[in-house]
Amino acid sequence: NKLIFNGRIALQPGKNSLLIEGVDRNNKVCRQTLTITKKAKMGNIYAVVVGVSDFSNADYNLKYAASDAEKFYHFLETDAGGGLGNDRISLLTDHVATRAKIIKDLSQFLGKSSREDTVEIYLATHGVTGPEGMLYYMCYDTDTDNLQGTGFSDNDLTEIIRKNIHAGK
């Protein structure tokens, strides 16, 4: 007699061992191990790279944040950095790196990622602790007297990652 298994077995990436066991009518057990190697699906890499050296309030200007972000952006374009094209990297520097644009790119641009994908978030800017103890990343248009209204908080980033970004890594 022949028994045909018709079902699905979820395999993990890498080597998977399946133990097949059969018992005949005389209770004789026959076992065989089958090894199946599942290749991991390689997803895409998406990145949002932010660097703010010149702020709307010049008192906060930095020397190297924007140029560091540009260097990282160009690294991501190389083979060693993943060979990413413009369709998978967003670069926001200086006056372009407003709170609204950063939130939009993190939510929508990285939001097109899937479970197999990897996202990279690079932030080169000031970090400021608000009166309630919350960490804020300063955007081009951040007003330190109104951090809750104009800053980009660590909670904002966490919520965007949790709700909008579907990448597994």
Salt bridges, closest charged atoms under 4 A:
GLU21 OE1 - ARG31 NE 2.58
GLU77 OE1 - HIS74 ND1 2.88
ASP105 OD1 - LYS101 NZ 3.00
ASP156 OD2 - ARG99 NH2 3.43
GLU159 OE1 - ARG162 NH2 2.90
GLU159 OE1 - LYS163 NZ 3.36
